[in-house]
Amino acid sequence: MTVDSPESSGARAAVDFGGETVVAEASEDLIRATMGEPAAPADPEAQFRDVFASFLETRRSCGESVEGLTLERLAKKLRTTRVEVMQKVGCRDVRFQVYVKEGRAALKAIPRR
């Protein structure tokens, strides 16, 4: 493979890096996306931890108390809601988003097809 590189005189000369260009294998998610298939769902428990951290931060920024809020309680509620939404909508996964509604932290379940 050759690449043009500028030299001090302003002229362009070819540089040979030798060898062949190697391309890494595409991830399964990328292959699914190009084939029109949905990506594999993310780890729900990891998402619950992220949602909990974001929910606490949002509650604090809205001036709401975070006393008594635990990851375990929120994760239990999110697990239940996730299953209900998946059954009701027929989706393969549910993502949760933290947002502010009328000055208070709130959670939204977003089905993922």
CYANA upper distance limits for C-alpha pairs under 8 A (distance plus 0.5 A):
  1 MET  CA     16 ASP  CA      6.44
  1 MET  CA     17 PHE  CA      6.55
  1 MET  CA     18 GLY  CA      6.73
  1 MET  CA     19 GLY  CA      7.70
  1 MET  CA     20 GLU  CA      7.40
  1 MET  CA     21 THR  CA      7.83
  2 THR  CA     14 ALA  CA      6.32
  2 THR  CA     15 VAL  CA      5.74
  2 THR  CA     16 ASP  CA      5.10
  2 THR  CA     17 PHE  CA      6.92
  3 VAL  CA     14 ALA  CA      6.01
  3 VAL  CA     15 VAL  CA      5.78
  3 VAL  CA     16 ASP  CA      7.31
  4 ASP  CA     12 ARG  CA      6.45
  4 ASP  CA     13 ALA  CA      6.01
  4 ASP  CA     14 ALA  CA      5.07
  4 ASP  CA     15 VAL  CA      6.62
  5 SER  CA     12 ARG  CA      6.12
  5 SER  CA     13 ALA  CA      6.25
  5 SER  CA     14 ALA  CA      6.86
  5 SER  CA     15 VAL  CA      7.18
  6 PRO  CA     10 GLY  CA      6.40
  6 PRO  CA     11 ALA  CA      6.56
  6 PRO  CA     12 ARG  CA      5.26
  6 PRO  CA     13 ALA  CA      7.17
  7 GLU  CA     11 ALA  CA      6.30
  7 GLU  CA     12 ARG  CA      6.70
  7 GLU  CA     13 ALA  CA      7.69
 26 ALA  CA     30 LEU  CA      6.71
 26 ALA  CA     31 ILE  CA      7.03
 27 SER  CA     31 ILE  CA      6.83
 28 GLU  CA     32 ARG  CA      6.54
 28 GLU  CA     39 ALA  CA      8.39
 29 ASP  CA     33 ALA  CA      6.58
 29 ASP  CA     38 PRO  CA      8.24
 29 ASP  CA     39 ALA  CA      5.40
 29 ASP  CA     40 ALA  CA      7.11
 30 LEU  CA     34 THR  CA      6.75
 30 LEU  CA     39 ALA  CA      8.23
 31 ILE  CA     35 MET  CA      6.68
 32 ARG  CA     36 GLY  CA      6.60
 32 ARG  CA     37 GLU  CA      5.08
 32 ARG  CA     38 PRO  CA      6.60
 32 ARG  CA     39 ALA  CA      6.57
 33 ALA  CA     37 GLU  CA      5.92
 33 ALA  CA     38 PRO  CA      6.61
 33 ALA  CA     39 ALA  CA      6.97
 38 PRO  CA    113 ARG  CA      7.83
 41 PRO  CA     92 ARG  CA      8.11
 41 PRO  CA     93 ASP  CA      6.68
 42 ALA  CA     47 GLN  CA      8.01
 43 ASP  CA     47 GLN  CA      6.94
 44 PRO  CA     48 PHE  CA      6.62
 45 GLU  CA     49 ARG  CA      6.92
 45 GLU  CA     75 ALA  CA      8.07
 46 ALA  CA     50 ASP  CA      6.94
 47 GLN  CA     51 VAL  CA      6.54
 47 GLN  CA     95 ARG  CA      8.38
 47 GLN  CA     96 PHE  CA      8.46
 48 PHE  CA     52 PHE  CA      6.50
 48 PHE  CA     71 LEU  CA      8.35
 48 PHE  CA     74 LEU  CA      8.30
 48 PHE  CA     75 ALA  CA      6.26
 48 PHE  CA     78 LEU  CA      7.75
 49 ARG  CA     53 ALA  CA      6.80
 49 ARG  CA     71 LEU  CA      7.39
 49 ARG  CA     75 ALA  CA      8.28
 50 ASP  CA     54 SER  CA      6.70
 51 VAL  CA     55 PHE  CA      6.34
 51 VAL  CA     96 PHE  CA      7.46
 51 VAL  CA     97 GLN  CA      7.57
 51 VAL  CA     98 VAL  CA      7.34
 52 PHE  CA     56 LEU  CA      6.65
 52 PHE  CA     71 LEU  CA      6.66
 52 PHE  CA     74 LEU  CA      7.51
 52 PHE  CA     75 ALA  CA      8.47
 53 ALA  CA     57 GLU  CA      6.77
 54 SER  CA     58 THR  CA      6.55
 54 SER  CA     98 VAL  CA      7.18
 55 PHE  CA     59 ARG  CA      6.56
 55 PHE  CA     98 VAL  CA      6.47
 55 PHE  CA    105 ALA  CA      7.23
 55 PHE  CA    106 ALA  CA      8.21
 55 PHE  CA    107 LEU  CA      8.41
 56 LEU  CA     60 ARG  CA      6.70
 56 LEU  CA     66 VAL  CA      6.86
 57 GLU  CA     61 SER  CA      6.69
 58 THR  CA     62 CYS  CA      6.68
 58 THR  CA     98 VAL  CA      8.13
 58 THR  CA     99 TYR  CA      8.11
 58 THR  CA    100 VAL  CA      8.01
 58 THR  CA    105 ALA  CA      6.26
 59 ARG  CA     63 GLY  CA      6.78
 59 ARG  CA     64 GLU  CA      5.42
 59 ARG  CA     65 SER  CA      7.28
 59 ARG  CA     66 VAL  CA      7.28
 59 ARG  CA    104 ARG  CA      7.29
 59 ARG  CA    105 ALA  CA      5.73
 60 ARG  CA     64 GLU  CA      5.93
 60 ARG  CA     65 SER  CA      7.17
 60 ARG  CA     66 VAL  CA      7.51
 62 CYS  CA    103 GLY  CA      6.76
 62 CYS  CA    104 ARG  CA      6.49
 62 CYS  CA    105 ALA  CA      7.49
 64 GLU  CA    104 ARG  CA      7.84
 69 LEU  CA     73 ARG  CA      7.71
 69 LEU  CA     74 LEU  CA      8.00
 70 THR  CA     74 LEU  CA      6.86
 71 LEU  CA     75 ALA  CA      6.30
 72 GLU  CA     76 LYS  CA      6.60
 73 ARG  CA     77 LYS  CA      6.93
 74 LEU  CA     78 LEU  CA      6.62
 75 ALA  CA     79 ARG  CA      6.48
 76 LYS  CA     80 THR  CA      6.87
 77 LYS  CA     81 THR  CA      6.65
 78 LEU  CA     82 ARG  CA      6.34
 79 ARG  CA     83 VAL  CA      6.85
 80 THR  CA     84 GLU  CA      6.78
 81 THR  CA     85 VAL  CA      6.54
 81 THR  CA    109 ALA  CA      8.31
 82 ARG  CA     86 MET  CA      6.60
 82 ARG  CA     93 ASP  CA      8.05
 82 ARG  CA     94 VAL  CA      6.30
 82 ARG  CA    109 ALA  CA      8.09
 83 VAL  CA     87 GLN  CA      6.66
 84 GLU  CA     88 LYS  CA      6.53
 85 VAL  CA     89 VAL  CA      6.28
 85 VAL  CA     90 GLY  CA      8.16
 85 VAL  CA     91 CYS  CA      8.21
 85 VAL  CA     94 VAL  CA      7.77
 85 VAL  CA    109 ALA  CA      8.31
 85 VAL  CA    111 PRO  CA      7.58
 86 MET  CA     90 GLY  CA      5.69
 86 MET  CA     91 CYS  CA      5.51
 86 MET  CA     92 ARG  CA      6.85
 86 MET  CA     93 ASP  CA      6.98
 86 MET  CA     94 VAL  CA      7.41
 86 MET  CA    111 PRO  CA      7.71
 87 GLN  CA     91 CYS  CA      7.88
 89 VAL  CA    111 PRO  CA      7.93
 91 CYS  CA    111 PRO  CA      6.56
 91 CYS  CA    112 ARG  CA      6.33
 91 CYS  CA    113 ARG  CA      5.33
 92 ARG  CA    111 PRO  CA      8.33
 92 ARG  CA    112 ARG  CA      6.80
 92 ARG  CA    113 ARG  CA      6.20
 93 ASP  CA    111 PRO  CA      6.67
 93 ASP  CA    112 ARG  CA      5.63
 93 ASP  CA    113 ARG  CA      7.38
 94 VAL  CA    109 ALA  CA      6.87
 94 VAL  CA    110 ILE  CA      6.00
 94 VAL  CA    111 PRO  CA      4.99
 94 VAL  CA    112 ARG  CA      5.97
 95 ARG  CA    109 ALA  CA      6.41
 95 ARG  CA    110 ILE  CA      5.57
 95 ARG  CA    111 PRO  CA      6.88
 95 ARG  CA    112 ARG  CA      7.45
 96 PHE  CA    107 LEU  CA      7.08
 96 PHE  CA    108 LYS  CA      6.04
 96 PHE  CA    109 ALA  CA      5.16
 96 PHE  CA    110 ILE  CA      6.43
 97 GLN  CA    107 LEU  CA      6.13
 97 GLN  CA    108 LYS  CA      5.63
 97 GLN  CA    109 ALA  CA      7.09
 97 GLN  CA    110 ILE  CA      7.90
 98 VAL  CA    105 ALA  CA      7.38
 98 VAL  CA    106 ALA  CA      6.25
 98 VAL  CA    107 LEU  CA      5.18
 98 VAL  CA    108 LYS  CA      6.94
 99 TYR  CA    105 ALA  CA      6.35
 99 TYR  CA    106 ALA  CA      5.87
 99 TYR  CA    107 LEU  CA      6.75
 99 TYR  CA    108 LYS  CA      8.02
100 VAL  CA    104 ARG  CA      5.76
100 VAL  CA    105 ALA  CA      5.15
100 VAL  CA    106 ALA  CA      6.24
101 LYS  CA    105 ALA  CA      6.78
101 LYS  CA    106 ALA  CA      6.63
